Amino acid sequence: MFLASPIFLSLFILLPLLAIYLRLQHKQGKLPVIHFSNLEAVRQLPRTYAVKLLPILKIIRFIVIALLIFAIARPQSSQSQQHRFAEGINIFLALDVSDSMRAEDVQDTNRLQTAKSVIRDFLKLRQNDRIGLVVFAGESFTLCPLTMDYPVLKSLLDDVEVRMGGQLQQGTAIGDAIATTTHRLQTSNAKTKIVILLTDGENNAGTIDPGTAATLAKSFNIRVYTIGLGKEGGTRIPYEDTTFGKRYTDILTYLDEGTLKLISNTTDARYFRATDLQSLKHVYTEIDQLEKTKFKVITHTEHKELALFFLIPAALLFGLEMLLANTVLRKIP
C-alpha cells in the first residue's frame, strides 16, 4: 500500500492541537458545567460505568479524524503485470555429411558424431527459437524445416549419417548448402536470421559458388557463421573391409578456410576453427552468446483506491459515537 497524496498526512498535527485545545478549555472552565448547592455530596456519589466510559467518546472522535485524514491521503494498492514477448531467432544448422566426416581426429568417435553431440547440447540452450536442419555432401537438402518442436529436431539429428546412407552424392557443396538455407529463411519475418554451417572440407561440388551464395544470403539479412572442423594435415578415414573388418586409409583433406572466412565476412558473421571436442563446444557456446533471443517486456500497473477501507470504519465509529452520546453515555446539557 502507498499514499497517492501523502502531503495530507500533515493534518495529523491537528490531533495534538485539538487535544491541547480541549485540555485548556477544561482548565479555564469554558466547558458547560452544572452548579450544585452541595458539591461535596456530589463527589461522594459513586461513579457509574457510564461516567467512567465518557472518555471513550473523545477517543472515538480522534480515531474518526485519523481515519478521515488517511482517506483524503488516498491510500492505494498497485498490481503490476508483465507481458513477456519473445523475439525468437530463426536458425538453420547446415551440417556437412560428406565422406571425410568419418575421420576420427577430434574424438574417439568420428567428426560427424562429435558434431551431432555438440549440436544437441546447443539445442538445449535455445528457447523460443525456430530451428531447422540442412545436411549436405555433394548436394544439399532440408532434413527439418524451421520448427520449435525440438524433440522432433533432435530425433532427426540422431538419424543423420555420412552421405545419409548413400542418398547424397560424393563431394562437399558448401554453396548449395547456403543457397538451401537462404531459400528457407528468405520469407521469414524474424528480425534475426542466422545459419551455422559446419564443414571439414572445401567446396568441390554443387552448382552455386559459395561467394555468390553468401552475397545472396546477405541480401536477405542472413548471417552465416562458418565452422571449420578437423586438424590440419592428413586424416585417417575408416572404411569397412569385407575381409579384415574396419580399416583406415590415409586421405589428405583440405579445409578451405579462405572461403569460409569470405562467407562469414560477407554476411557480417564470424568464422571459427575447431580442432577437437572442447574447441567445438566453445564455438557453439560463443555463437549462443552472440545470438541471444531478445525479449520485449511490457509492464502494466493497476492502481486500486483503498480510501473506502478507511471511510467505512470512520462512518461506523462516528455513528457509534453518536449512538453512545445520545443513549448510555448521554450527558446532561
ZADO-1210 file (C-alpha; in nm, 4 decimals, padded with zeros to 6 digits):
<atoms>
<atom x="00.0000" y="00.0000" z="00.0000" code="MET" pos="1"/>
<atom x="00.1139" y="00.3562" z="-00.0709" code="PHE" pos="2"/>
<atom x="-00.0360" y="00.7036" z="-00.0463" code="LEU" pos="3"/>
<atom x="-00.1097" y="00.9000" z="-00.3622" code="ALA" pos="4"/>
<atom x="-00.1331" y="01.2312" z="-00.1679" code="SER" pos="5"/>
<atom x="00.0893" y="01.1871" z="00.1375" code="PRO" pos="6"/>
<atom x="00.1024" y="01.5638" z="00.1946" code="ILE" pos="7"/>
<atom x="-00.2377" y="01.5394" z="00.3662" code="PHE" pos="8"/>
<atom x="-00.0745" y="01.3375" z="00.6452" code="LEU" pos="9"/>
<atom x="00.0419" y="01.6745" z="00.7745" code="SER" pos="10"/>
<atom x="-00.3149" y="01.7183" z="00.9002" code="LEU" pos="11"/>
<atom x="-00.2278" y="01.4779" z="01.1814" code="PHE" pos="12"/>
<atom x="-00.0843" y="01.7851" z="01.3565" code="ILE" pos="13"/>
<atom x="-00.4475" y="01.8781" z="01.4232" code="LEU" pos="14"/>
<atom x="-00.4901" y="01.5860" z="01.6637" code="LEU" pos="15"/>
<atom x="-00.2439" y="01.7034" z="01.9322" code="PRO" pos="16"/>
<atom x="-00.3571" y="02.0629" z="01.8800" code="LEU" pos="17"/>
<atom x="-00.7175" y="01.9587" z="01.9330" code="LEU" pos="18"/>
<atom x="-00.6208" y="01.7659" z="02.2442" code="ALA" pos="19"/>
<atom x="-00.4358" y="02.0699" z="02.3832" code="ILE" pos="20"/>
<atom x="-00.7304" y="02.2950" z="02.2987" code="TYR" pos="21"/>
<atom x="-00.9792" y="02.0727" z="02.4828" code="LEU" pos="22"/>
<atom x="-00.7435" y="02.0490" z="02.7793" code="ARG" pos="23"/>
<atom x="-00.7119" y="02.4270" z="02.8021" code="LEU" pos="24"/>
<atom x="-01.0856" y="02.4733" z="02.7732" code="GLN" pos="25"/>
<atom x="-01.1399" y="02.2298" z="03.0554" code="HIS" pos="26"/>
<atom x="-00.8862" y="02.4062" z="03.2776" code="LYS" pos="27"/>
<atom x="-01.0285" y="02.7514" z="03.2028" code="GLN" pos="28"/>
<atom x="-01.3775" y="02.6322" z="03.2873" code="GLY" pos="29"/>
<atom x="-01.5163" y="02.7190" z="02.9482" code="LYS" pos="30"/>
<atom x="-01.6816" y="02.3856" z="02.9087" code="LEU" pos="31"/>
<atom x="-02.0537" y="02.3680" z="03.0038" code="PRO" pos="32"/>
<atom x="-02.0979" y="02.2831" z="03.3739" code="VAL" pos="33"/>
<atom x="-02.3834" y="02.2275" z="03.6124" code="ILE" pos="34"/>
<atom x="-02.3762" y="02.4034" z="03.9502" code="HIS" pos="35"/>
<atom x="-02.4726" y="02.2056" z="04.2583" code="PHE" pos="36"/>
<atom x="-02.5543" y="02.3512" z="04.6017" code="SER" pos="37"/>
<atom x="-02.3621" y="02.0761" z="04.7821" code="ASN" pos="38"/>
<atom x="-02.0590" y="01.9835" z="04.5694" code="LEU" pos="39"/>
<atom x="-01.9087" y="01.7618" z="04.8398" code="GLU" pos="40"/>
<atom x="-02.2162" y="01.5441" z="04.8444" code="ALA" pos="41"/>
<atom x="-02.1982" y="01.5085" z="04.4691" code="VAL" pos="42"/>
<atom x="-01.8357" y="01.3987" z="04.4838" code="ARG" pos="43"/>
<atom x="-01.9256" y="01.1252" z="04.7273" code="GLN" pos="44"/>
<atom x="-02.1712" y="00.9745" z="04.4831" code="LEU" pos="45"/>
<atom x="-02.0388" y="00.6504" z="04.3307" code="PRO" pos="46"/>
<atom x="-01.9146" y="00.6815" z="03.9693" code="ARG" pos="47"/>
<atom x="-02.1146" y="00.4678" z="03.7348" code="THR" pos="48"/>
<atom x="-01.9741" y="00.2735" z="03.4402" code="TYR" pos="49"/>
<atom x="-02.1285" y="00.5322" z="03.2102" code="ALA" pos="50"/>
<atom x="-01.9278" y="00.8077" z="03.3769" code="VAL" pos="51"/>
<atom x="-01.6090" y="00.6025" z="03.3597" code="LYS" pos="52"/>
<atom x="-01.6639" y="00.5369" z="02.9883" code="LEU" pos="53"/>
<atom x="-01.7228" y="00.9006" z="02.8939" code="LEU" pos="54"/>
<atom x="-01.3612" y="00.9497" z="02.7740" code="PRO" pos="55"/>
<atom x="-01.4192" y="00.6803" z="02.5133" code="ILE" pos="56"/>
<atom x="-01.6266" y="00.9295" z="02.3138" code="LEU" pos="57"/>
<atom x="-01.3237" y="01.1536" z="02.2713" code="LYS" pos="58"/>
<atom x="-01.1091" y="00.8561" z="02.1766" code="ILE" pos="59"/>
<atom x="-01.3606" y="00.7511" z="01.9110" code="ILE" pos="60"/>
<atom x="-01.3708" y="01.1098" z="01.7797" code="ARG" pos="61"/>
<atom x="-00.9906" y="01.1182" z="01.7457" code="PHE" pos="62"/>
<atom x="-00.9896" y="00.7803" z="01.5674" code="ILE" pos="63"/>
<atom x="-01.2563" y="00.9058" z="01.3267" code="VAL" pos="64"/>
<atom x="-01.0469" y="01.2134" z="01.2456" code="ILE" pos="65"/>
<atom x="-00.7363" y="00.9980" z="01.1944" code="ALA" pos="66"/>
<atom x="-00.9231" y="00.7663" z="00.9578" code="LEU" pos="67"/>
<atom x="-01.0550" y="01.0609" z="00.7581" code="LEU" pos="68"/>
<atom x="-00.7034" y="01.2023" z="00.7220" code="ILE" pos="69"/>
<atom x="-00.5825" y="00.8650" z="00.5899" code="PHE" pos="70"/>
<atom x="-00.8748" y="00.8580" z="00.3478" code="ALA" pos="71"/>
<atom x="-00.8014" y="01.2000" z="00.1965" code="ILE" pos="72"/>
<atom x="-00.4328" y="01.0997" z="00.1634" code="ALA" pos="73"/>
<atom x="-00.5624" y="00.8477" z="-00.0962" code="ARG" pos="74"/>
<atom x="-00.4207" y="00.5109" z="00.0066" code="PRO" pos="75"/>
<atom x="-00.3768" y="00.2848" z="-00.2941" code="GLN" pos="76"/>
<atom x="-00.2540" y="-00.0595" z="-00.3777" code="SER" pos="77"/>
<atom x="-00.0813" y="-00.1407" z="-00.7036" code="SER" pos="78"/>
<atom x="-00.0547" y="-00.4619" z="-00.9001" code="GLN" pos="79"/>
<atom x="00.1955" y="-00.4925" z="-01.1816" code="SER" pos="80"/>
<atom x="00.1637" y="-00.7400" z="-01.4636" code="GLN" pos="81"/>
<atom x="00.4436" y="-00.8122" z="-01.7045" code="GLN" pos="82"/>
<atom x="00.3828" y="-00.9424" z="-02.0520" code="HIS" pos="83"/>
<atom x="00.6940" y="-01.1028" z="-02.1998" code="ARG" pos="84"/>
<atom x="00.7142" y="-01.1266" z="-02.5756" code="PHE" pos="85"/>
<atom x="00.9992" y="-01.3326" z="-02.7198" code="ALA" pos="86"/>
<atom x="01.1556" y="-01.2068" z="-03.0389" code="GLU" pos="87"/>
<atom x="01.2752" y="-01.5510" z="-03.1439" code="GLY" pos="88"/>
<atom x="01.5655" y="-01.6116" z="-03.3768" code="ILE" pos="89"/>
<atom x="01.5380" y="-01.8264" z="-03.6868" code="ASN" pos="90"/>
<atom x="01.8370" y="-02.0593" z="-03.7065" code="ILE" pos="91"/>
<atom x="01.9331" y="-02.3076" z="-03.9735" code="PHE" pos="92"/>
<atom x="02.2013" y="-02.5639" z="-03.8950" code="LEU" pos="93"/>
<atom x="02.3914" y="-02.6696" z="-04.2075" code="ALA" pos="94"/>
<atom x="02.5821" y="-02.9903" z="-04.1365" code="LEU" pos="95"/>
<atom x="02.8452" y="-03.1451" z="-04.3635" code="ASP" pos="96"/>
<atom x="02.7841" y="-03.5206" z="-04.4051" code="VAL" pos="97"/>
<atom x="03.0472" y="-03.5892" z="-04.6699" code="SER" pos="98"/>
<atom x="03.2746" y="-03.8959" z="-04.6531" code="ASP" pos="99"/>
<atom x="03.5537" y="-03.7065" z="-04.4770" code="SER" pos="100"/>
<atom x="03.3247" y="-03.6567" z="-04.1742" code="MET" pos="101"/>
<atom x="03.4035" y="-04.0200" z="-04.0861" code="ARG" pos="102"/>
<atom x="03.7534" y="-03.9110" z="-03.9803" code="ALA" pos="103"/>
<atom x="03.8331" y="-03.9832" z="-03.6171" code="GLU" pos="104"/>
<atom x="04.0711" y="-03.6994" z="-03.5344" code="ASP" pos="105"/>
<atom x="03.8563" y="-03.4912" z="-03.2992" code="VAL" pos="106"/>
<atom x="03.7359" y="-03.7561" z="-03.0526" code="GLN" pos="107"/>
<atom x="03.7100" y="-04.1330" z="-03.0139" code="ASP" pos="108"/>
<atom x="03.4080" y="-04.1197" z="-03.2433" code="THR" pos="109"/>
<atom x="03.4174" y="-03.9614" z="-03.5862" code="ASN" pos="110"/>
<atom x="03.3738" y="-03.5957" z="-03.6807" code="ARG" pos="111"/>
<atom x="03.0060" y="-03.6328" z="-03.7633" code="LEU" pos="112"/>
<atom x="02.9149" y="-03.7965" z="-03.4322" code="GLN" pos="113"/>
<atom x="03.1152" y="-03.5342" z="-03.2443" code="THR" pos="114"/>
<atom x="02.9376" y="-03.2547" z="-03.4292" code="ALA" pos="115"/>
<atom x="02.5972" y="-03.4114" z="-03.3606" code="LYS" pos="116"/>
<atom x="02.6776" y="-03.4387" z="-02.9900" code="SER" pos="117"/>
<atom x="02.7749" y="-03.0717" z="-02.9656" code="VAL" pos="118"/>
<atom x="02.4713" y="-02.9620" z="-03.1681" code="ILE" pos="119"/>
<atom x="02.2446" y="-03.1496" z="-02.9248" code="ARG" pos="120"/>
<atom x="02.3972" y="-02.9504" z="-02.6380" code="ASP" pos="121"/>
<atom x="02.3477" y="-02.6311" z="-02.8378" code="PHE" pos="122"/>
<atom x="01.9793" y="-02.7083" z="-02.8850" code="LEU" pos="123"/>
<atom x="01.9385" y="-02.7410" z="-02.5073" code="LYS" pos="124"/>
<atom x="02.0456" y="-02.3775" z="-02.4721" code="LEU" pos="125"/>
<atom x="01.7877" y="-02.2401" z="-02.7130" code="ARG" pos="126"/>
<atom x="01.4341" y="-02.1362" z="-02.6259" code="GLN" pos="127"/>
<atom x="01.1668" y="-01.9597" z="-02.8307" code="ASN" pos="128"/>
<atom x="01.3765" y="-02.0019" z="-03.1464" code="ASP" pos="129"/>
<atom x="01.2717" y="-02.1734" z="-03.4662" code="ARG" pos="130"/>
<atom x="01.5486" y="-02.4061" z="-03.5768" code="ILE" pos="131"/>
<atom x="01.5892" y="-02.6083" z="-03.8937" code="GLY" pos="132"/>
<atom x="01.8459" y="-02.8560" z="-04.0252" code="LEU" pos="133"/>
<atom x="02.0082" y="-02.8859" z="-04.3680" code="VAL" pos="134"/>
<atom x="02.2565" y="-03.1624" z="-04.4476" code="VAL" pos="135"/>
<atom x="02.4935" y="-03.1565" z="-04.7428" code="PHE" pos="136"/>
<atom x="02.7596" y="-03.3550" z="-04.9168" code="ALA" pos="137"/>
<atom x="02.7811" y="-03.3371" z="-05.2984" code="GLY" pos="138"/>
<atom x="02.4310" y="-03.1864" z="-05.2830" code="GLU" pos="139"/>
<atom x="02.2116" y="-03.0474" z="-05.0057" code="SER" pos="140"/>
<atom x="01.8585" y="-03.0911" z="-04.8837" code="PHE" pos="141"/>
<atom x="01.6419" y="-02.9808" z="-04.5950" code="THR" pos="142"/>
<atom x="01.6131" y="-03.2540" z="-04.3364" code="LEU" pos="143"/>
<atom x="01.3986" y="-03.0468" z="-04.0988" code="CYS" pos="144"/>
<atom x="01.2258" y="-02.7145" z="-04.1759" code="PRO" pos="145"/>
<atom x="01.2103" y="-02.4380" z="-03.9165" code="LEU" pos="146"/>
<atom x="01.0414" y="-02.5701" z="-03.6070" code="THR" pos="147"/>
<atom x="01.0104" y="-02.5194" z="-03.2328" code="MET" pos="148"/>
<atom x="00.9485" y="-02.8890" z="-03.1818" code="ASP" pos="149"/>
<atom x="01.2979" y="-02.9580" z="-03.0525" code="TYR" pos="150"/>
<atom x="01.2362" y="-03.3269" z="-02.9689" code="PRO" pos="151"/>
<atom x="01.1487" y="-03.3937" z="-03.3335" code="VAL" pos="152"/>
<atom x="01.4534" y="-03.1995" z="-03.4488" code="LEU" pos="153"/>
<atom x="01.6799" y="-03.3976" z="-03.2137" code="LYS" pos="154"/>
<atom x="01.5298" y="-03.7232" z="-03.3348" code="SER" pos="155"/>
<atom x="01.6040" y="-03.6322" z="-03.6968" code="LEU" pos="156"/>
<atom x="01.9541" y="-03.5252" z="-03.5978" code="LEU" pos="157"/>
<atom x="02.0144" y="-03.8637" z="-03.4368" code="ASP" pos="158"/>
<atom x="01.9382" y="-04.0327" z="-03.7707" code="ASP" pos="159"/>
<atom x="02.1908" y="-03.8256" z="-03.9667" code="VAL" pos="160"/>
<atom x="02.4600" y="-04.0435" z="-04.1316" code="GLU" pos="161"/>
<atom x="02.7522" y="-03.9827" z="-04.3622" code="VAL" pos="162"/>
<atom x="02.6031" y="-03.9117" z="-04.7075" code="ARG" pos="163"/>
<atom x="02.2727" y="-04.0130" z="-04.5465" code="MET" pos="164"/>
<atom x="02.3370" y="-04.3792" z="-04.6157" code="GLY" pos="165"/>
<atom x="02.4399" y="-04.3185" z="-04.9773" code="GLY" pos="166"/>
<atom x="02.1460" y="-04.0933" z="-05.0659" code="GLN" pos="167"/>
<atom x="02.3745" y="-03.7960" z="-05.1354" code="LEU" pos="168"/>
<atom x="02.6456" y="-03.7662" z="-05.3978" code="GLN" pos="169"/>
<atom x="03.0117" y="-03.7502" z="-05.3068" code="GLN" pos="170"/>
<atom x="03.1767" y="-03.4133" z="-05.2511" code="GLY" pos="171"/>
<atom x="03.1137" y="-03.1006" z="-05.0464" code="THR" pos="172"/>
<atom x="02.8655" y="-02.8492" z="-05.1861" code="ALA" pos="173"/>
<atom x="02.9048" y="-02.5551" z="-04.9469" code="ILE" pos="174"/>
<atom x="02.7499" y="-02.3043" z="-05.1870" code="GLY" pos="175"/>
<atom x="02.4428" y="-02.5216" z="-05.2394" code="ASP" pos="176"/>
<atom x="02.4010" y="-02.5620" z="-04.8634" code="ALA" pos="177"/>
<atom x="02.3978" y="-02.1831" z="-04.8118" code="ILE" pos="178"/>
<atom x="02.1549" y="-02.1421" z="-05.1014" code="ALA" pos="179"/>
<atom x="01.9208" y="-02.4016" z="-04.9494" code="THR" pos="180"/>
<atom x="01.9182" y="-02.2322" z="-04.6087" code="THR" pos="181"/>
<atom x="01.8712" y="-01.8913" z="-04.7716" code="THR" pos="182"/>
<atom x="01.5728" y="-02.0210" z="-04.9653" code="HIS" pos="183"/>
<atom x="01.4188" y="-02.1435" z="-04.6384" code="ARG" pos="184"/>
<atom x="01.4886" y="-01.8207" z="-04.4482" code="LEU" pos="185"/>
<atom x="01.4191" y="-01.5548" z="-04.7110" code="GLN" pos="186"/>
<atom x="01.0443" y="-01.5359" z="-04.6389" code="THR" pos="187"/>
<atom x="01.0861" y="-01.5385" z="-04.2610" code="SER" pos="188"/>
<atom x="00.9562" y="-01.2359" z="-04.0700" code="ASN" pos="189"/>
<atom x="01.2052" y="-01.2866" z="-03.7871" code="ALA" pos="190"/>
<atom x="01.4315" y="-00.9898" z="-03.7187" code="LYS" pos="191"/>
<atom x="01.7308" y="-01.2192" z="-03.6749" code="THR" pos="192"/>
<atom x="01.8089" y="-01.4959" z="-03.9218" code="LYS" pos="193"/>
<atom x="02.1286" y="-01.6947" z="-03.8990" code="ILE" pos="194"/>
<atom x="02.2924" y="-02.0030" z="-04.0465" code="VAL" pos="195"/>
<atom x="02.5532" y="-02.2088" z="-03.8630" code="ILE" pos="196"/>
<atom x="02.7449" y="-02.4028" z="-04.1266" code="LEU" pos="197"/>
<atom x="02.9869" y="-02.6753" z="-04.0188" code="LEU" pos="198"/>
<atom x="03.2202" y="-02.8399" z="-04.2659" code="THR" pos="199"/>
<atom x="03.5598" y="-03.0118" z="-04.2733" code="ASP" pos="200"/>
<atom x="03.6406" y="-02.9678" z="-04.6394" code="GLY" pos="201"/>
<atom x="03.6354" y="-02.7404" z="-04.9405" code="GLU" pos="202"/>
<atom x="03.3675" y="-02.6577" z="-05.1909" code="ASN" pos="203"/>
<atom x="03.4190" y="-02.9145" z="-05.4695" code="ASN" pos="204"/>
<atom x="03.0641" y="-02.9960" z="-05.5749" code="ALA" pos="205"/>
<atom x="02.7292" y="-02.8347" z="-05.6364" code="GLY" pos="206"/>
<atom x="02.6167" y="-02.5692" z="-05.8809" code="THR" pos="207"/>
<atom x="02.6437" y="-02.2486" z="-05.6761" code="ILE" pos="208"/>
<atom x="02.9662" y="-02.0726" z="-05.5863" code="ASP" pos="209"/>
<atom x="02.9990" y="-02.0107" z="-05.2077" code="PRO" pos="210"/>
<atom x="03.0762" y="-01.6405" z="-05.2592" code="GLY" pos="211"/>
<atom x="02.7643" y="-01.5950" z="-05.4712" code="THR" pos="212"/>
<atom x="02.5549" y="-01.7839" z="-05.2165" code="ALA" pos="213"/>
<atom x="02.6925" y="-01.5657" z="-04.9366" code="ALA" pos="214"/>
<atom x="02.6035" y="-01.2479" z="-05.1278" code="THR" pos="215"/>
<atom x="02.2521" y="-01.3828" z="-05.1789" code="LEU" pos="216"/>
<atom x="02.2213" y="-01.4584" z="-04.8059" code="ALA" pos="217"/>
<atom x="02.3428" y="-01.1073" z="-04.7243" code="LYS" pos="218"/>
<atom x="02.0682" y="-00.9572" z="-04.9410" code="SER" pos="219"/>
<atom x="01.8100" y="-01.1213" z="-04.7120" code="PHE" pos="220"/>
<atom x="01.9887" y="-01.0080" z="-04.3928" code="ASN" pos="221"/>
<atom x="02.1004" y="-01.3618" z="-04.3141" code="ILE" pos="222"/>
<atom x="02.4225" y="-01.4045" z="-04.1180" code="ARG" pos="223"/>
<atom x="02.6206" y="-01.7204" z="-04.1922" code="VAL" pos="224"/>
<atom x="02.8521" y="-01.8385" z="-03.9157" code="TYR" pos="225"/>
<atom x="03.1032" y="-02.0862" z="-04.0532" code="THR" pos="226"/>
<atom x="03.2890" y="-02.3548" z="-03.8570" code="ILE" pos="227"/>
<atom x="03.5923" y="-02.5384" z="-03.9911" code="GLY" pos="228"/>
<atom x="03.6243" y="-02.8780" z="-03.8232" code="LEU" pos="229"/>
<atom x="03.9301" y="-03.1045" z="-03.8066" code="GLY" pos="230"/>
<atom x="04.3033" y="-03.0933" z="-03.7530" code="LYS" pos="231"/>
<atom x="04.5426" y="-02.9669" z="-04.0137" code="GLU" pos="232"/>
<atom x="04.7121" y="-03.2170" z="-04.2392" code="GLY" pos="233"/>
<atom x="04.6041" y="-03.5598" z="-04.3412" code="GLY" pos="234"/>
<atom x="04.3410" y="-03.7615" z="-04.1638" code="THR" pos="235"/>
<atom x="04.2768" y="-04.1324" z="-04.1376" code="ARG" pos="236"/>
<atom x="03.9317" y="-04.2198" z="-04.2646" code="ILE" pos="237"/>
<atom x="03.7956" y="-04.5616" z="-04.1656" code="PRO" pos="238"/>
<atom x="03.6226" y="-04.7927" z="-04.4074" code="TYR" pos="239"/>
<atom x="03.4776" y="-05.1417" z="-04.3773" code="GLU" pos="240"/>
<atom x="03.6784" y="-05.4179" z="-04.5358" code="ASP" pos="241"/>
<atom x="03.4696" y="-05.7262" z="-04.6077" code="THR" pos="242"/>
<atom x="03.7636" y="-05.9476" z="-04.5140" code="THR" pos="243"/>
<atom x="03.9526" y="-05.7693" z="-04.2362" code="PHE" pos="244"/>
<atom x="03.6736" y="-05.5530" z="-04.0971" code="GLY" pos="245"/>
<atom x="03.7374" y="-05.1905" z="-04.0080" code="LYS" pos="246"/>
<atom x="04.0476" y="-05.0459" z="-04.1710" code="ARG" pos="247"/>
<atom x="04.1857" y="-04.6968" z="-04.2280" code="TYR" pos="248"/>
<atom x="04.3054" y="-04.5168" z="-04.5365" code="THR" pos="249"/>
<atom x="04.5186" y="-04.2025" z="-04.5310" code="ASP" pos="250"/>
<atom x="04.3406" y="-03.9367" z="-04.7314" code="ILE" pos="251"/>
<atom x="04.4578" y="-03.5760" z="-04.7341" code="LEU" pos="252"/>
<atom x="04.1634" y="-03.3440" z="-04.6813" code="THR" pos="253"/>
<atom x="04.1771" y="-02.9713" z="-04.7270" code="TYR" pos="254"/>
<atom x="03.9858" y="-02.7194" z="-04.5176" code="LEU" pos="255"/>
<atom x="03.9322" y="-02.4110" z="-04.7297" code="ASP" pos="256"/>
<atom x="03.9453" y="-02.1511" z="-04.4516" code="GLU" pos="257"/>
<atom x="03.9701" y="-01.8687" z="-04.7023" code="GLY" pos="258"/>
<atom x="03.6277" y="-01.9491" z="-04.8471" code="THR" pos="259"/>
<atom x="03.4720" y="-01.9966" z="-04.5040" code="LEU" pos="260"/>
<atom x="03.6091" y="-01.6605" z="-04.3893" code="LYS" pos="261"/>
<atom x="03.4791" y="-01.4982" z="-04.7069" code="LEU" pos="262"/>
<atom x="03.1307" y="-01.6355" z="-04.6394" code="ILE" pos="263"/>
<atom x="03.1213" y="-01.5135" z="-04.2792" code="SER" pos="264"/>
<atom x="03.2705" y="-01.1718" z="-04.3623" code="ASN" pos="265"/>
<atom x="03.0266" y="-01.1183" z="-04.6493" code="THR" pos="266"/>
<atom x="02.7290" y="-01.1872" z="-04.4226" code="THR" pos="267"/>
<atom x="02.8600" y="-00.9881" z="-04.1204" code="ASP" pos="268"/>
<atom x="02.9147" y="-01.3029" z="-03.9183" code="ALA" pos="269"/>
<atom x="03.2263" y="-01.4856" z="-03.7943" code="ARG" pos="270"/>
<atom x="03.4433" y="-01.7818" z="-03.8839" code="TYR" pos="271"/>
<atom x="03.5530" y="-02.0336" z="-03.6187" code="PHE" pos="272"/>
<atom x="03.8102" y="-02.3105" z="-03.6250" code="ARG" pos="273"/>
<atom x="03.7526" y="-02.6244" z="-03.4166" code="ALA" pos="274"/>
<atom x="04.0209" y="-02.8908" z="-03.3895" code="THR" pos="275"/>
<atom x="03.8817" y="-03.1010" z="-03.1046" code="ASP" pos="276"/>
<atom x="03.5705" y="-03.1634" z="-02.8995" code="LEU" pos="277"/>
<atom x="03.6303" y="-02.8869" z="-02.6453" code="GLN" pos="278"/>
<atom x="03.7030" y="-02.6198" z="-02.9051" code="SER" pos="279"/>
<atom x="03.3905" y="-02.7196" z="-03.0980" code="LEU" pos="280"/>
<atom x="03.1819" y="-02.6897" z="-02.7816" code="LYS" pos="281"/>
<atom x="03.3329" y="-02.3476" z="-02.7201" code="HIS" pos="282"/>
<atom x="03.2396" y="-02.2379" z="-03.0727" code="VAL" pos="283"/>
<atom x="02.8712" y="-02.3226" z="-03.0307" code="TYR" pos="284"/>
<atom x="02.8666" y="-02.1660" z="-02.6827" code="THR" pos="285"/>
<atom x="03.0124" y="-01.8456" z="-02.8234" code="GLU" pos="286"/>
<atom x="02.7577" y="-01.8369" z="-03.1047" code="ILE" pos="287"/>
<atom x="02.4852" y="-01.8908" z="-02.8449" code="ASP" pos="288"/>
<atom x="02.6090" y="-01.5824" z="-02.6597" code="GLN" pos="289"/>
<atom x="02.6342" y="-01.3767" z="-02.9789" code="LEU" pos="290"/>
<atom x="02.2823" y="-01.4622" z="-03.0928" code="GLU" pos="291"/>
<atom x="02.0654" y="-01.4492" z="-02.7811" code="LYS" pos="292"/>
<atom x="01.6885" y="-01.4430" z="-02.8053" code="THR" pos="293"/>
<atom x="01.5557" y="-01.0932" z="-02.7393" code="LYS" pos="294"/>
<atom x="01.2606" y="-01.0321" z="-02.5126" code="PHE" pos="295"/>
<atom x="01.0265" y="-00.7358" z="-02.5056" code="LYS" pos="296"/>
<atom x="00.8709" y="-00.6755" z="-02.1651" code="VAL" pos="297"/>
<atom x="00.5581" y="-00.4605" z="-02.1259" code="ILE" pos="298"/>
<atom x="00.4661" y="-00.3718" z="-01.7692" code="THR" pos="299"/>
<atom x="00.1100" y="-00.2737" z="-01.6832" code="HIS" pos="300"/>
<atom x="00.0435" y="-00.1322" z="-01.3371" code="THR" pos="301"/>
<atom x="-00.3101" y="-00.1199" z="-01.1993" code="GLU" pos="302"/>
<atom x="-00.3894" y="00.1055" z="-00.9018" code="HIS" pos="303"/>
<atom x="-00.6757" y="00.0361" z="-00.6637" code="LYS" pos="304"/>
<atom x="-00.8142" y="00.3073" z="-00.4332" code="GLU" pos="305"/>
<atom x="-00.8306" y="00.1973" z="-00.0688" code="LEU" pos="306"/>
<atom x="-00.9878" y="00.5107" z="00.0823" code="ALA" pos="307"/>
<atom x="-01.3156" y="00.3236" z="00.1253" code="LEU" pos="308"/>
<atom x="-01.1477" y="00.0917" z="00.3759" code="PHE" pos="309"/>
<atom x="-01.0871" y="00.3957" z="00.5960" code="PHE" pos="310"/>
<atom x="-01.4110" y="00.5829" z="00.5260" code="LEU" pos="311"/>
<atom x="-01.6363" y="00.2906" z="00.6193" code="ILE" pos="312"/>
<atom x="-01.4799" y="00.2374" z="00.9667" code="PRO" pos="313"/>
<atom x="-01.4814" y="00.6161" z="01.0170" code="ALA" pos="314"/>
<atom x="-01.8533" y="00.6327" z="00.9383" code="ALA" pos="315"/>
<atom x="-01.9302" y="00.3342" z="01.1622" code="LEU" pos="316"/>
<atom x="-01.7305" y="00.4765" z="01.4518" code="LEU" pos="317"/>
<atom x="-01.8913" y="00.8171" z="01.4077" code="PHE" pos="318"/>
<atom x="-02.2334" y="00.6520" z="01.4146" code="GLY" pos="319"/>
<atom x="-02.1321" y="00.4571" z="01.7263" code="LEU" pos="320"/>
<atom x="-02.0192" y="00.7785" z="01.8939" code="GLU" pos="321"/>
<atom x="-02.3499" y="00.9497" z="01.8160" code="MET" pos="322"/>
<atom x="-02.5421" y="00.6468" z="01.9426" code="LEU" pos="323"/>
<atom x="-02.3492" y="00.6270" z="02.2701" code="LEU" pos="324"/>
<atom x="-02.3578" y="01.0029" z="02.3219" code="ALA" pos="325"/>
<atom x="-02.7353" y="01.0043" z="02.2960" code="ASN" pos="326"/>
<atom x="-02.8055" y="00.6875" z="02.4906" code="THR" pos="327"/>
<atom x="-02.5943" y="00.5185" z="02.7578" code="VAL" pos="328"/>
<atom x="-02.3286" y="00.7918" z="02.7609" code="LEU" pos="329"/>
<atom x="-02.5645" y="01.0819" z="02.7282" code="ARG" pos="330"/>
<atom x="-02.4611" y="01.3853" z="02.9307" code="LYS" pos="331"/>
<atom x="-02.6916" y="01.6380" z="03.0907" code="ILE" pos="332"/>
<atom x="-02.6781" y="01.9603" z="02.8868" code="PRO" pos="333"/>
</atoms>
